[in-house]
């Protein structure tokens, strides 16, 4: 087969570390010159590669909470942001142990095990921790994911927090609400898991441009 006949997907800059909070060096991507020729098809391939590469990591993380023997144990681990290694999750380290402990005590009184779906879970967590210093959208979403793993719930929308919202806005997609409905995404990626798309928009936020979806940027 002649190499000239093989379609090549354009390179996509990768962050130096994994984890939603880390973008390429937490700075403006210096490789955006490679993205100007992107088509929506290229974008779809990139998203799918990303979600496939992250799927096992995500499943392992959620299995840690799902496999806990009791609700009290999973609530404590989820609310205190404890990982399988016994450490505080990277996303919440800046909040501090005392503040997440305060949130945990509020969540213990919220009867979260009675929730019927993921959206209900997010809403109840939001109500319970409202007004607490440094407890924001990312904490609420992360705790909902951990508890949802135990309850059998997963996100059905792409929930927005600071990092994810920035990535969504970079593509000029709707970003004013608390989440992005799957129907608001390009059709080609609507079947991807919402939780992994949330990771994608956050981790790749500095390298996303409207032109990747075929949108012409003004000169």
HUKA-V339582 format. One line per field, one symbol per residue. phi: phi as a letter, one per 20 degrees, with the letter a starting at -180 (. if undefined). psi: psi as a letter, one per 20 degrees, with the letter a starting at -180 (. if undefined). Layout:
# HUKA-V339582
phi->???
psi->???
This chain:
# HUKA-V339582
phi->.fffeefdeffcgdffceoffddgmlbffedfffefefdfffgffffffffffegffffffffgefeffcfgfffffffemeegfndfggfdfffnfffffffgffffeelffefdaffffffffgffdgnffmecgffgffffffffffendcgdcefdcgffffffffemegceefbdfffeeggfdfeffgfffgfffffdgfdebgffdnefefe
psi->pphiippppqqppqqhqrphiornjlrppjkihiihjqrhggggggghgghhhighggggghhghhjqhqghghgggghjlprhijrpqhhjhhgqhhhhhggghghhjilhiiqirhghggghggghjpippjobgggggghhgghhhhikqqqiroqpaggghggghhjkrpjhairpqhiirphijiiqphhhhggghghjhijqqhhijjppqq.
